[in-house]
Amino acid sequence: MDLRRVDLNLLVVLDVLLSERNVTRAARRLNMSQPATSTALARLRKQLGDPLLVKSGRTLRPTARAQALVEPLRAALRTLEQSVLASPDFDPATDTRTFTLLTGDYAEVSLLRMLVRGGTPANIRYDLRPLSAAGLEAFHRFEVDLAVLPEHLLEAPQFATCRRRPVLSDRFVGAVWSGHPYPGTDLTREVLARYPLLSYVQYADETNPARALLRAGIVTRTGATTGNVAVLPYALQNTSLVTLLPERMARHIADVASLRILEPTFPLPPLRQFAVWHAERDTDPAHIWLRSRIDPITPVHATA
């Protein structure tokens, strides 16, 4: 095939179509109309001599030829974008850029505060997305600039070539409503055996406090679960529930949420989260500036 006859814009369309496997969603991402996206797909099929995507229920299934194109096409477009099209310099005061970040709800508040401290340049925007399976897939498709992820997720082989930097570390403490029938300040095995646990289940079940306690050899009775860590301290009011909270969060809102903090009498695994990005972004001036906005947050001491 003569490369001079290939419309390189069509390769961008093909990359998004192979990612979304849906013409409507691809059109939305490309800021194109659905008919224009369908026309582009028809032209691609003609130029490459292959159907590329065929109907399979409500989605499009890539052909063998299309599947073989996914990685080399994505790599070629990244190289073109970073080596040819990207500006060699980045000035946040004048350049326009939207940074897409992936993070869980606990780290999100701290991350956002770091990013906007001192004000945000007029042309810079931060798009924070929740941690989910779809979000991780987007990260691996290079659609996310930087992710802040729990340590255990980074054990997956997909992150082997990624760069990482500690960004948040904390420890867990117990918490109950200030009027809880248990009058003490220690979180003991007996307290957890007697009172129901308010547990937190995020994207990955490994973050579930009940599982962390079980690994520590402590059996609990789960009374309720939530997928939003911000709900935990306020849901304790007027209940006999007990929960685990990151210490920094617990001490910050103890008075507002009427909490009594309980000091664990047994070891618990620490909470550690890392800023993660693809090695290909190491030398991107805009990405270097983004990373400079993020500082490590260390645990607060009980005496603070």
N, C-alpha and C positions, 0 to 999 in steps of 0.2 A: 504494500500500500504506500502511495506517495503521501508523505506527511504534509506536504504543502496543500493537499486537497482536504485535510481534516480541519474542521472548525474546533479549535481548542475549547471554546465555550461549551461545546457539547460534552466534553469530557467532565466538566464541572457538574453538568446536569446528570450525567451517568453516575458519577460518584454519589450524589445525593439520592438518586433513584435506587441504587444498590444498597444504600444505607436504610432508606425508609420503606422500600418495597411497596410503595403506595403513591400513585400519581398525585392525589390531592395533597397529601402531607409534604411530598417533595416540592410541589408548586408553592406551598406556603413558605417553606424554608428558602426557596430560591427567589421569592418575591415575584413569581411569574403567575400567569393565569393557568388554569388547568388545561385548556386547549393548547396553549403554547408549549406546555410541558409534554403533552401527548405528541405534539408535532415533533418536538425535539427527540423523543424516544423513537418515533418512526424513522427519523433521519439517521439516528444512531444504528438502528437495525439494518438500514440499507447500506450504510458505510462499512459496518463491520460484518455484514453477511450472516447475522445470527439474530434470533428472536430476543436474546438477552434476558427478558423478563416475560414470564407467561403467567396467566391467571391461575390461581390456586385458592379457591374460596374467595375471601374478601381481600386477599393480599396478592402480591406478585411474587412468583418463585423464580430465582435466578437460574439460568441455564448453566451447564458446566462451563461454557466459555465465559459467562459473566462472573461466575465464582472465581475463576482463575484470574480475572482482571482486578478483583477487589483490592488486594494488597499492593500490587505494582502501580495501579492507577492512583491510589491514595498516596503512596510514597512519591510518585512523580509530581503530583499536585502540591504536596508539602514542600518539596524541593523548589519548585517554581515559585511558590509563595514566599518562602523564606530567603531564597538566594537571589531571586531576580526582582520580585515585586515589592518585597519589604523595604522600607526606608532604612538606611544604614544607621540612622539616629532616631531618637525618640524624645520629644519634648512634651511633657504632660500639660504644659501651659497652652500649647497651640495645637498639638496633634489630637485627632479624634480616635477613640478606641473604646470598645466594649469588652470588658473582661468577664468571662464566664467562669464561675467557681462552683464547686460541688462540696457540700458539707452537711453534716448532721446537725440537728437542732441545738445541741448543747454548745458546739463550737461556733455556731453561726453568729451568735451575739458578739462573742469576743472577736471573731474575725472581722465582722462588719465595723466594729468600733476601731480596730486597727486601721482598716482601709480608709475610713473617712476622717480620722483624726487630723486636725489642722485644716479641715476643709477639703472638698473634692474639686479638682479642676473642672471647669465648665464643660469640657469636651470628653471627660472620662465618665464612663458608666460601669457599675458593677451589677452583674446579673447572677445572684446567688440561687442555686438550685438545690432541692433536697436530696439527701442520700437515698438512692434507690437502685434497683437492678438496671432500670433504664438509664439512670444517671451515670452509672459505672460503664455501661456500654457506650454512652456518648463520650465519656472520658477516653476510652480506648480507641474511639474513632477520631480522636484529636479535636473534638468539638467543645472540650472543656479546657480552659487554660491551666487551671490549678485545682486540686482537690485537697481537702483536709479530712483525713480518714483515720479511723481507729487502727491501732497497730496490728490487730489480728487479721484485718482484711488484706494487709500488704504481704501476707504469706502466699497469696495466690501467684502462680507463675507469670501471669500477665503483667505483674508489676516488677519483674526481675530487672528490666532495663531502665526503669524509671528512676529519677532522682527523688530524694526525700530529705526532709529536714524536720527535726522535732519542733512542734509549734505549741503544743498544749500538754501539760502534765498535771495531774491532780491525784488525789486519793479519795476513796469513798468513806463517808461517815453515815451513821444512822440518823434518822430524823423521825420525830413523832409530833403530833399536835401538842401545844403547851398544856392543854388540859387532859392529856392522855392518862389513863388509870395507872400506868407504870410511872412511879415518881422519880426513878433514878436517872443517871446521866451516862451509864455504860450500856453499850449494845452487847448483850451476852447471848450465848446459845439458848439460854432459858427464855429470854425475851422473845427471840425469834420463834421458838417452839410454841410459845403461849399465844402470841398475837398474830393476826393475819398480815401477810406481806403485800404491800402495794408495789407491783413490779413494773418495770419499763422494758418494752420490747420495741427495738428500732428495726432498721432494715435487716440487720444480721442478728440472729437469735443469740449469738455469743455475747451480745451486750446486755442480755437479760440478767438483772441482779440475782434472780432465783438460781440461774445456772452458775453464776459466780460463787454464790454461797454453797451450792451443791459441790462444786469443785473443792471448796474449802472444808468439805465434810460436814456441812450443816444442812439439815433437812428443814424446810420451811413449808408453811401452808399459804399458798397464794390466794389472797382475797380479792384482788382486782389487778388489772393490767391496763396500761395506756401506752400509746406510741408517741407521746409528746412529753418530753422531760420537763417542760415548763408547768405541766399540769400537776406533777407529783407533789410539790410542797403545799399547794392550795387544796388539793383533794384530801389532805390529812385532817383538815379542820373538822372538829366534832365527831371524830372516828377513833377507833382503837387500832387503826392500821399503823404499821411501821414500814419505813422504806429506806433505801440507800440513795444518797445524793452525792454528787461531787462536792468536796468540802468548800471550794471557793463559792459555788452557787449557794450552798446551804447557809454559810455565814453572812453572805451579802443580803439575803432576804429573810433571815430568821425572824426579825422583829415584825416585818410587814406581813409575813405568812403565819405568825404565831407558832413558830417551831421551837422545839427543844432538840438540840443536837446531842446525839449519843456517840460516845467514843467507842469504836469496836475493840473488843478484848481479844480478838483473833485476827490473823493477817488476812488481808484481801488483796487481790491483784490490783495494781495501780491502773489509772486511766491515762493512757498515752495516745496522742493523736499527732499525725505528721502531715506537713504540707508535701504534696506529691505532684510532680510534673514530668512530662516527657523530656528525655535527654535532648531531643531536637530543639527544644525551646531554650536551652541553656544560654545561647549567645544572642537571643532576640532582645534588643535594647528595651522594648516595651515590657517584656516579661521580666527582665532584670529589675526594672523599676517597680513592677508589681511585687516581686519577692522582697524588695527592700522595705515595703510597707508592713511586712509581717514579722513580728518579733515573737520569740518564745515566751510562753506564759508558764511560770513555775508554780508549784503548790504553795498555798498559804499555810502557815503554821498554826497550830491550835492556839498558840499564845498570842497570835496577831490580833 
